[in-house]
């Protein structure tokens, strides 16, 4: 993954990690700390997108973008 995309991905995960929503904050923190695998993170992002991906909040487009970027890892 090129550096710009990696930075974008980490920026999104930092937002998820600061969200306070247990579906996505703990898996994002674990990934950023190097303690989670890719499949766990993808599962968490998909679950968050399923539960909240169309509510109109700032995270809605980020779930989809994070999934796109994650597939490039």
N, CA, C and O atoms as a CHARMM CRD file, in Angstrom:
* protein
*
  292
    1    1 UNK  N      0.86700  -1.18100   0.00000 PROA 1      0.00000
    2    1 UNK  CA     0.00000   0.00000   0.00000 PROA 1      0.00000
    3    1 UNK  C      0.90300   1.23100   0.00000 PROA 1      0.00000
    4    1 UNK  O      1.86800   1.30000   0.76200 PROA 1      0.00000
    5    2 UNK  N      0.59300   2.17700  -0.83900 PROA 2      0.00000
    6    2 UNK  CA     1.40600   3.37800  -0.89300 PROA 2      0.00000
    7    2 UNK  C      1.21900   4.19900   0.37600 PROA 2      0.00000
    8    2 UNK  O      0.21900   4.06500   1.08100 PROA 2      0.00000
    9    3 UNK  N      2.19300   5.04500   0.64900 PROA 3      0.00000
   10    3 UNK  CA     2.22600   5.78800   1.91200 PROA 3      0.00000
   11    3 UNK  C      0.97700   6.64300   2.13300 PROA 3      0.00000
   12    3 UNK  O      0.44600   6.67100   3.24300 PROA 3      0.00000
   13    4 UNK  N      0.50200   7.33300   1.10600 PROA 4      0.00000
   14    4 UNK  CA    -0.67800   8.18900   1.25800 PROA 4      0.00000
   15    4 UNK  C     -1.90500   7.38200   1.66100 PROA 4      0.00000
   16    4 UNK  O     -2.68600   7.80700   2.51200 PROA 4      0.00000
   17    5 UNK  N     -2.06700   6.23100   1.05200 PROA 5      0.00000
   18    5 UNK  CA    -3.21400   5.37700   1.38200 PROA 5      0.00000
   19    5 UNK  C     -3.07700   4.81200   2.79200 PROA 5      0.00000
   20    5 UNK  O     -4.06100   4.70600   3.52300 PROA 5      0.00000
   21    6 UNK  N     -1.85700   4.45300   3.16600 PROA 6      0.00000
   22    6 UNK  CA    -1.61100   3.94600   4.51900 PROA 6      0.00000
   23    6 UNK  C     -1.94900   5.02500   5.54700 PROA 6      0.00000
   24    6 UNK  O     -2.58500   4.74400   6.56200 PROA 6      0.00000
   25    7 UNK  N     -1.52700   6.24500   5.28300 PROA 7      0.00000
   26    7 UNK  CA    -1.83100   7.35300   6.19300 PROA 7      0.00000
   27    7 UNK  C     -3.33300   7.61700   6.25600 PROA 7      0.00000
   28    7 UNK  O     -3.87000   7.87800   7.33200 PROA 7      0.00000
   29    8 UNK  N     -4.00700   7.55200   5.12100 PROA 8      0.00000
   30    8 UNK  CA    -5.45800   7.73300   5.10000 PROA 8      0.00000
   31    8 UNK  C     -6.14000   6.64200   5.92600 PROA 8      0.00000
   32    8 UNK  O     -7.04700   6.92200   6.71000 PROA 8      0.00000
   33    9 UNK  N     -5.69500   5.40300   5.74300 PROA 9      0.00000
   34    9 UNK  CA    -6.26800   4.27500   6.47700 PROA 9      0.00000
   35    9 UNK  C     -6.06800   4.45600   7.98300 PROA 9      0.00000
   36    9 UNK  O     -7.00200   4.26200   8.76200 PROA 9      0.00000
   37   10 UNK  N     -4.86600   4.82200   8.38900 PROA 10     0.00000
   38   10 UNK  CA    -4.58900   5.03100   9.81000 PROA 10     0.00000
   39   10 UNK  C     -5.38800   6.20100  10.36900 PROA 10     0.00000
   40   10 UNK  O     -5.82300   6.15600  11.51900 PROA 10     0.00000
   41   11 UNK  N     -5.58500   7.23700   9.58000 PROA 11     0.00000
   42   11 UNK  CA    -6.39600   8.37500  10.01100 PROA 11     0.00000
   43   11 UNK  C     -7.84000   7.94700  10.27100 PROA 11     0.00000
   44   11 UNK  O     -8.44300   8.34700  11.26700 PROA 11     0.00000
   45   12 UNK  N     -8.38200   7.14200   9.37700 PROA 12     0.00000
   46   12 UNK  CA    -9.74400   6.63300   9.55500 PROA 12     0.00000
   47   12 UNK  C     -9.81400   5.77000  10.80700 PROA 12     0.00000
   48   12 UNK  O    -10.73900   5.90400  11.60800 PROA 12     0.00000
   49   13 UNK  N     -8.83600   4.88100  10.97600 PROA 13     0.00000
   50   13 UNK  CA    -8.84200   4.00700  12.15000 PROA 13     0.00000
   51   13 UNK  C     -8.70100   4.79900  13.44200 PROA 13     0.00000
   52   13 UNK  O     -9.28300   4.42600  14.46100 PROA 13     0.00000
   53   14 UNK  N     -7.94500   5.87600  13.41400 PROA 14     0.00000
   54   14 UNK  CA    -7.84200   6.72800  14.60000 PROA 14     0.00000
   55   14 UNK  C     -9.19000   7.35200  14.94300 PROA 14     0.00000
   56   14 UNK  O     -9.53000   7.48300  16.11900 PROA 14     0.00000
   57   15 UNK  N     -9.95100   7.73500  13.93700 PROA 15     0.00000
   58   15 UNK  CA   -11.30400   8.26400  14.18100 PROA 15     0.00000
   59   15 UNK  C    -12.19700   7.18700  14.77500 PROA 15     0.00000
   60   15 UNK  O    -12.94700   7.44300  15.71700 PROA 15     0.00000
   61   16 UNK  N    -12.11400   5.97900  14.22200 PROA 16     0.00000
   62   16 UNK  CA   -12.90100   4.86900  14.76300 PROA 16     0.00000
   63   16 UNK  C    -12.49300   4.59000  16.21100 PROA 16     0.00000
   64   16 UNK  O    -13.34500   4.37100  17.07200 PROA 16     0.00000
   65   17 UNK  N    -11.19400   4.60100  16.46800 PROA 17     0.00000
   66   17 UNK  CA   -10.68100   4.29600  17.80600 PROA 17     0.00000
   67   17 UNK  C    -11.13700   5.31800  18.84000 PROA 17     0.00000
   68   17 UNK  O    -11.28300   4.99400  20.01900 PROA 17     0.00000
   69   18 UNK  N    -11.36100   6.54300  18.40200 PROA 18     0.00000
   70   18 UNK  CA   -11.79700   7.60600  19.31300 PROA 18     0.00000
   71   18 UNK  C    -13.31300   7.71500  19.40800 PROA 18     0.00000
   72   18 UNK  O    -13.82900   8.57000  20.12800 PROA 18     0.00000
   73   19 UNK  N    -14.02500   6.86500  18.69400 PROA 19     0.00000
   74   19 UNK  CA   -15.48400   6.98500  18.61800 PROA 19     0.00000
   75   19 UNK  C    -16.20300   6.60500  19.90300 PROA 19     0.00000
   76   19 UNK  O    -17.29100   7.11000  20.17900 PROA 19     0.00000
   77   20 UNK  N    -15.60800   5.72600  20.68500 PROA 20     0.00000
   78   20 UNK  CA   -16.27200   5.26000  21.89400 PROA 20     0.00000
   79   20 UNK  C    -17.29700   4.17000  21.64300 PROA 20     0.00000
   80   20 UNK  O    -17.95300   3.71400  22.58000 PROA 20     0.00000
   81   21 UNK  N    -17.44700   3.74900  20.40700 PROA 21     0.00000
   82   21 UNK  CA   -18.41200   2.70500  20.05200 PROA 21     0.00000
   83   21 UNK  C    -17.67700   1.37300  20.02100 PROA 21     0.00000
   84   21 UNK  O    -16.79700   1.16300  19.18600 PROA 21     0.00000
   85   22 UNK  N    -18.03700   0.47900  20.92600 PROA 22     0.00000
   86   22 UNK  CA   -17.27300  -0.75500  21.10600 PROA 22     0.00000
   87   22 UNK  C    -17.21400  -1.65000  19.87500 PROA 22     0.00000
   88   22 UNK  O    -16.29200  -2.45600  19.75100 PROA 22     0.00000
   89   23 UNK  N    -18.16200  -1.52900  18.97700 PROA 23     0.00000
   90   23 UNK  CA   -18.12800  -2.34300  17.75400 PROA 23     0.00000
   91   23 UNK  C    -16.86400  -2.04400  16.95500 PROA 23     0.00000
   92   23 UNK  O    -16.27400  -2.94400  16.35800 PROA 23     0.00000
   93   24 UNK  N    -16.45400  -0.78800  16.94800 PROA 24     0.00000
   94   24 UNK  CA   -15.34900  -0.38700  16.08400 PROA 24     0.00000
   95   24 UNK  C    -14.13300   0.18600  16.82100 PROA 24     0.00000
   96   24 UNK  O    -13.02200   0.12700  16.29300 PROA 24     0.00000
   97   25 UNK  N    -14.31600   0.73900  18.03000 PROA 25     0.00000
   98   25 UNK  CA   -13.16200   1.38300  18.65600 PROA 25     0.00000
   99   25 UNK  C    -12.09300   0.38900  19.10900 PROA 25     0.00000
  100   25 UNK  O    -10.91000   0.61000  18.84800 PROA 25     0.00000
  101   26 UNK  N    -12.47200  -0.68600  19.77100 PROA 26     0.00000
  102   26 UNK  CA   -11.48000  -1.65400  20.24300 PROA 26     0.00000
  103   26 UNK  C    -10.74300  -2.34600  19.09200 PROA 26     0.00000
  104   26 UNK  O     -9.51900  -2.46100  19.14500 PROA 26     0.00000
  105   27 UNK  N    -11.44600  -2.80900  18.05600 PROA 27     0.00000
  106   27 UNK  CA   -10.71600  -3.42500  16.93900 PROA 27     0.00000
  107   27 UNK  C     -9.76700  -2.44700  16.23400 PROA 27     0.00000
  108   27 UNK  O     -8.68700  -2.83500  15.78800 PROA 27     0.00000
  109   28 UNK  N    -10.17100  -1.19600  16.14100 PROA 28     0.00000
  110   28 UNK  CA    -9.31000  -0.19200  15.50200 PROA 28     0.00000
  111   28 UNK  C     -8.07500   0.07400  16.34700 PROA 28     0.00000
  112   28 UNK  O     -6.96400   0.15700  15.82300 PROA 28     0.00000
  113   29 UNK  N     -8.26700   0.20700  17.65600 PROA 29     0.00000
  114   29 UNK  CA    -7.12200   0.40500  18.55200 PROA 29     0.00000
  115   29 UNK  C     -6.17200  -0.78300  18.47500 PROA 29     0.00000
  116   29 UNK  O     -4.95400  -0.61000  18.41400 PROA 29     0.00000
  117   30 UNK  N     -6.73100  -1.98500  18.47800 PROA 30     0.00000
  118   30 UNK  CA    -5.89600  -3.18700  18.40600 PROA 30     0.00000
  119   30 UNK  C     -5.07400  -3.20400  17.11800 PROA 30     0.00000
  120   30 UNK  O     -3.89000  -3.53800  17.14100 PROA 30     0.00000
  121   31 UNK  N     -5.69500  -2.84800  16.00400 PROA 31     0.00000
  122   31 UNK  CA    -4.97300  -2.81500  14.72500 PROA 31     0.00000
  123   31 UNK  C     -3.84900  -1.77900  14.77700 PROA 31     0.00000
  124   31 UNK  O     -2.72300  -2.05600  14.36400 PROA 31     0.00000
  125   32 UNK  N     -4.15700  -0.59600  15.28200 PROA 32     0.00000
  126   32 UNK  CA    -3.15500   0.46900  15.34400 PROA 32     0.00000
  127   32 UNK  C     -1.98700   0.09500  16.25400 PROA 32     0.00000
  128   32 UNK  O     -0.86400   0.55600  16.05200 PROA 32     0.00000
  129   33 UNK  N     -2.25700  -0.74100  17.25200 PROA 33     0.00000
  130   33 UNK  CA    -1.21400  -1.20200  18.17100 PROA 33     0.00000
  131   33 UNK  C     -0.53000  -2.47200  17.67000 PROA 33     0.00000
  132   33 UNK  O      0.36500  -2.99800  18.33200 PROA 33     0.00000
  133   34 UNK  N     -0.94800  -2.96300  16.50900 PROA 34     0.00000
  134   34 UNK  CA    -0.35400  -4.16500  15.94600 PROA 34     0.00000
  135   34 UNK  C     -0.81600  -5.45000  16.60500 PROA 34     0.00000
  136   34 UNK  O     -0.12900  -6.46900  16.53900 PROA 34     0.00000
  137   35 UNK  N     -1.98600  -5.40600  17.24200 PROA 35     0.00000
  138   35 UNK  CA    -2.47700  -6.56200  17.99700 PROA 35     0.00000
  139   35 UNK  C     -3.68000  -7.25000  17.36500 PROA 35     0.00000
  140   35 UNK  O     -4.24000  -8.16500  17.96900 PROA 35     0.00000
  141   36 UNK  N     -4.09100  -6.84700  16.18300 PROA 36     0.00000
  142   36 UNK  CA    -5.26600  -7.45500  15.54200 PROA 36     0.00000
  143   36 UNK  C     -4.88700  -7.91700  14.14300 PROA 36     0.00000
  144   36 UNK  O     -3.97600  -7.37700  13.51600 PROA 36     0.00000
  145   37 UNK  N     -5.60200  -8.92200  13.67200 PROA 37     0.00000
  146   37 UNK  CA    -5.34300  -9.34500  12.30400 PROA 37     0.00000
  147   37 UNK  C     -6.34400  -8.68000  11.36000 PROA 37     0.00000
  148   37 UNK  O     -7.34100  -8.09500  11.78300 PROA 37     0.00000
  149   38 UNK  N     -6.04800  -8.78900  10.09800 PROA 38     0.00000
  150   38 UNK  CA    -6.84600  -8.12200   9.06500 PROA 38     0.00000
  151   38 UNK  C     -8.29800  -8.58900   9.06900 PROA 38     0.00000
  152   38 UNK  O     -9.21100  -7.77200   8.94600 PROA 38     0.00000
  153   39 UNK  N     -8.51900  -9.88400   9.20800 PROA 39     0.00000
  154   39 UNK  CA    -9.88800 -10.41200   9.16900 PROA 39     0.00000
  155   39 UNK  C    -10.73400  -9.90000  10.33400 PROA 39     0.00000
  156   39 UNK  O    -11.91600  -9.60800  10.15500 PROA 39     0.00000
  157   40 UNK  N    -10.14300  -9.79000  11.52300 PROA 40     0.00000
  158   40 UNK  CA   -10.87700  -9.25100  12.67600 PROA 40     0.00000
  159   40 UNK  C    -11.29300  -7.81100  12.41300 PROA 40     0.00000
  160   40 UNK  O    -12.41400  -7.40700  12.72000 PROA 40     0.00000
  161   41 UNK  N    -10.37700  -7.04800  11.84300 PROA 41     0.00000
  162   41 UNK  CA   -10.67700  -5.65200  11.55300 PROA 41     0.00000
  163   41 UNK  C    -11.76500  -5.53400  10.48600 PROA 41     0.00000
  164   41 UNK  O    -12.69600  -4.74300  10.63600 PROA 41     0.00000
  165   42 UNK  N    -11.65400  -6.30100   9.43200 PROA 42     0.00000
  166   42 UNK  CA   -12.66500  -6.27200   8.36800 PROA 42     0.00000
  167   42 UNK  C    -14.03200  -6.65400   8.92000 PROA 42     0.00000
  168   42 UNK  O    -15.03500  -6.02200   8.58700 PROA 42     0.00000
  169   43 UNK  N    -14.08000  -7.67500   9.75500 PROA 43     0.00000
  170   43 UNK  CA   -15.34200  -8.10000  10.36800 PROA 43     0.00000
  171   43 UNK  C    -15.95100  -6.97100  11.18100 PROA 43     0.00000
  172   43 UNK  O    -17.15500  -6.72700  11.09900 PROA 43     0.00000
  173   44 UNK  N    -15.13300  -6.27800  11.96600 PROA 44     0.00000
  174   44 UNK  CA   -15.62700  -5.17400  12.79400 PROA 44     0.00000
  175   44 UNK  C    -16.13300  -4.01700  11.93300 PROA 44     0.00000
  176   44 UNK  O    -17.18200  -3.44100  12.22200 PROA 44     0.00000
  177   45 UNK  N    -15.39800  -3.68000  10.88800 PROA 45     0.00000
  178   45 UNK  CA   -15.81400  -2.57900  10.01900 PROA 45     0.00000
  179   45 UNK  C    -17.11400  -2.93300   9.29800 PROA 45     0.00000
  180   45 UNK  O    -18.00600  -2.09400   9.17600 PROA 45     0.00000
  181   46 UNK  N    -17.21800  -4.15500   8.82700 PROA 46     0.00000
  182   46 UNK  CA   -18.46200  -4.58100   8.16100 PROA 46     0.00000
  183   46 UNK  C    -19.64700  -4.53400   9.12100 PROA 46     0.00000
  184   46 UNK  O    -20.74000  -4.11800   8.73700 PROA 46     0.00000
  185   47 UNK  N    -19.43600  -4.95800  10.37000 PROA 47     0.00000
  186   47 UNK  CA   -20.50800  -4.92300  11.36000 PROA 47     0.00000
  187   47 UNK  C    -20.92300  -3.48300  11.64000 PROA 47     0.00000
  188   47 UNK  O    -22.11400  -3.18100  11.71800 PROA 47     0.00000
  189   48 UNK  N    -19.95000  -2.60400  11.79100 PROA 48     0.00000
  190   48 UNK  CA   -20.25100  -1.19200  12.03400 PROA 48     0.00000
  191   48 UNK  C    -21.01200  -0.59800  10.85300 PROA 48     0.00000
  192   48 UNK  O    -21.96900   0.15400  11.04100 PROA 48     0.00000
  193   49 UNK  N    -20.58900  -0.93500   9.64400 PROA 49     0.00000
  194   49 UNK  CA   -21.27100  -0.43900   8.44600 PROA 49     0.00000
  195   49 UNK  C    -22.70100  -0.96800   8.38700 PROA 49     0.00000
  196   49 UNK  O    -23.61900  -0.24000   8.00900 PROA 49     0.00000
  197   50 UNK  N    -22.88700  -2.21500   8.75400 PROA 50     0.00000
  198   50 UNK  CA   -24.22400  -2.82200   8.74400 PROA 50     0.00000
  199   50 UNK  C    -25.14500  -2.13100   9.74800 PROA 50     0.00000
  200   50 UNK  O    -26.30700  -1.85700   9.44700 PROA 50     0.00000
  201   51 UNK  N    -24.61900  -1.85000  10.94500 PROA 51     0.00000
  202   51 UNK  CA   -25.43200  -1.26700  12.00900 PROA 51     0.00000
  203   51 UNK  C    -25.62500   0.24100  11.85600 PROA 51     0.00000
  204   51 UNK  O    -26.64500   0.78500  12.27900 PROA 51     0.00000
  205   52 UNK  N    -24.65400   0.90900  11.25500 PROA 52     0.00000
  206   52 UNK  CA   -24.68100   2.37300  11.27600 PROA 52     0.00000
  207   52 UNK  C    -24.30200   3.00800   9.93900 PROA 52     0.00000
  208   52 UNK  O    -24.17500   4.23000   9.86000 PROA 52     0.00000
  209   53 UNK  N    -24.12200   2.22600   8.91200 PROA 53     0.00000
  210   53 UNK  CA   -23.57200   2.73200   7.65900 PROA 53     0.00000
  211   53 UNK  C    -24.44200   3.64700   6.83800 PROA 53     0.00000
  212   53 UNK  O    -24.00100   4.16300   5.81100 PROA 53     0.00000
  213   54 UNK  N    -25.67100   3.86000   7.26600 PROA 54     0.00000
  214   54 UNK  CA   -26.54800   4.74900   6.50000 PROA 54     0.00000
  215   54 UNK  C    -27.34000   5.68500   7.40100 PROA 54     0.00000
  216   54 UNK  O    -28.41800   6.15000   7.03000 PROA 54     0.00000
  217   55 UNK  N    -26.80700   5.95900   8.57800 PROA 55     0.00000
  218   55 UNK  CA   -27.53400   6.81100   9.52700 PROA 55     0.00000
  219   55 UNK  C    -27.31800   8.29600   9.25600 PROA 55     0.00000
  220   55 UNK  O    -28.04900   9.13700   9.78000 PROA 55     0.00000
  221   56 UNK  N    -26.31800   8.62100   8.43800 PROA 56     0.00000
  222   56 UNK  CA   -26.05300  10.01300   8.12300 PROA 56     0.00000
  223   56 UNK  C    -24.92600  10.63100   8.93100 PROA 56     0.00000
  224   56 UNK  O    -24.64600  11.82100   8.78900 PROA 56     0.00000
  225   57 UNK  N    -24.27200   9.84000   9.77700 PROA 57     0.00000
  226   57 UNK  CA   -23.17900  10.38700  10.58600 PROA 57     0.00000
  227   57 UNK  C    -21.89600  10.47700   9.75600 PROA 57     0.00000
  228   57 UNK  O    -21.83500   9.97100   8.63500 PROA 57     0.00000
  229   58 UNK  N    -20.88600  11.11800  10.31300 PROA 58     0.00000
  230   58 UNK  CA   -19.62200  11.31500   9.60500 PROA 58     0.00000
  231   58 UNK  C    -18.88900  10.01000   9.29600 PROA 58     0.00000
  232   58 UNK  O    -18.02700   9.97400   8.41700 PROA 58     0.00000
  233   59 UNK  N    -19.22600   8.94600  10.01200 PROA 59     0.00000
  234   59 UNK  CA   -18.54400   7.67500   9.81400 PROA 59     0.00000
  235   59 UNK  C    -19.07300   6.86300   8.63300 PROA 59     0.00000
  236   59 UNK  O    -18.37100   5.98600   8.13000 PROA 59     0.00000
  237   60 UNK  N    -20.27900   7.13500   8.18900 PROA 60     0.00000
  238   60 UNK  CA   -20.89200   6.33700   7.11900 PROA 60     0.00000
  239   60 UNK  C    -19.95800   6.12900   5.92100 PROA 60     0.00000
  240   60 UNK  O    -19.73800   4.98200   5.53300 PROA 60     0.00000
  241   61 UNK  N    -19.40400   7.17900   5.32200 PROA 61     0.00000
  242   61 UNK  CA   -18.51900   6.94600   4.17400 PROA 61     0.00000
  243   61 UNK  C    -17.16900   6.35300   4.57600 PROA 61     0.00000
  244   61 UNK  O    -16.48200   5.74300   3.75600 PROA 61     0.00000
  245   62 UNK  N    -16.79600   6.53600   5.84300 PROA 62     0.00000
  246   62 UNK  CA   -15.49800   6.03800   6.29100 PROA 62     0.00000
  247   62 UNK  C    -15.46900   4.51600   6.38600 PROA 62     0.00000
  248   62 UNK  O    -14.43000   3.90300   6.14400 PROA 62     0.00000
  249   63 UNK  N    -16.59500   3.90300   6.73400 PROA 63     0.00000
  250   63 UNK  CA   -16.63200   2.43800   6.78500 PROA 63     0.00000
  251   63 UNK  C    -16.30600   1.86600   5.41200 PROA 63     0.00000
  252   63 UNK  O    -15.48200   0.96000   5.28200 PROA 63     0.00000
  253   64 UNK  N    -16.95500   2.39900   4.40500 PROA 64     0.00000
  254   64 UNK  CA   -16.75000   1.89600   3.05100 PROA 64     0.00000
  255   64 UNK  C    -15.32600   2.16000   2.56200 PROA 64     0.00000
  256   64 UNK  O    -14.71100   1.30000   1.93300 PROA 64     0.00000
  257   65 UNK  N    -14.81600   3.33600   2.85100 PROA 65     0.00000
  258   65 UNK  CA   -13.45500   3.67000   2.43000 PROA 65     0.00000
  259   65 UNK  C    -12.43400   2.80600   3.17100 PROA 65     0.00000
  260   65 UNK  O    -11.46300   2.34200   2.57300 PROA 65     0.00000
  261   66 UNK  N    -12.64400   2.59400   4.44300 PROA 66     0.00000
  262   66 UNK  CA   -11.72300   1.74700   5.21000 PROA 66     0.00000
  263   66 UNK  C    -11.70100   0.33200   4.64800 PROA 66     0.00000
  264   66 UNK  O    -10.64000  -0.28700   4.56300 PROA 66     0.00000
  265   67 UNK  N    -12.85200  -0.17700   4.26800 PROA 67     0.00000
  266   67 UNK  CA   -12.90100  -1.51800   3.67200 PROA 67     0.00000
  267   67 UNK  C    -12.14400  -1.56300   2.34900 PROA 67     0.00000
  268   67 UNK  O    -11.44200  -2.53500   2.06700 PROA 67     0.00000
  269   68 UNK  N    -12.28300  -0.52100   1.53900 PROA 68     0.00000
  270   68 UNK  CA   -11.53800  -0.45300   0.27500 PROA 68     0.00000
  271   68 UNK  C    -10.03600  -0.47200   0.53900 PROA 68     0.00000
  272   68 UNK  O     -9.29100  -1.22200  -0.09100 PROA 68     0.00000
  273   69 UNK  N     -9.60900   0.36200   1.47500 PROA 69     0.00000
  274   69 UNK  CA    -8.18500   0.46100   1.77300 PROA 69     0.00000
  275   69 UNK  C     -7.65600  -0.82200   2.40400 PROA 69     0.00000
  276   69 UNK  O     -6.52800  -1.23300   2.13200 PROA 69     0.00000
  277   70 UNK  N     -8.45800  -1.44300   3.23300 PROA 70     0.00000
  278   70 UNK  CA    -8.04100  -2.66200   3.92400 PROA 70     0.00000
  279   70 UNK  C     -7.78200  -3.79900   2.93800 PROA 70     0.00000
  280   70 UNK  O     -6.90900  -4.63500   3.17200 PROA 70     0.00000
  281   71 UNK  N     -8.51800  -3.83500   1.85900 PROA 71     0.00000
  282   71 UNK  CA    -8.31100  -4.89700   0.87100 PROA 71     0.00000
  283   71 UNK  C     -6.97900  -4.73600   0.14600 PROA 71     0.00000
  284   71 UNK  O     -6.48800  -5.68100  -0.47200 PROA 71     0.00000
  285   72 UNK  N     -6.39900  -3.55100   0.21900 PROA 72     0.00000
  286   72 UNK  CA    -5.11400  -3.29800  -0.42500 PROA 72     0.00000
  287   72 UNK  C     -3.93300  -3.66100   0.46700 PROA 72     0.00000
  288   72 UNK  O     -2.78700  -3.63500   0.02000 PROA 72     0.00000
  289   73 UNK  N     -4.20300  -3.99600   1.71000 PROA 73     0.00000
  290   73 UNK  CA    -3.11500  -4.32400   2.64300 PROA 73     0.00000
  291   73 UNK  C     -2.43500  -5.62300   2.28000 PROA 73     0.00000
  292   73 UNK  O     -1.50000  -6.04200   2.96200 PROA 73     0.00000
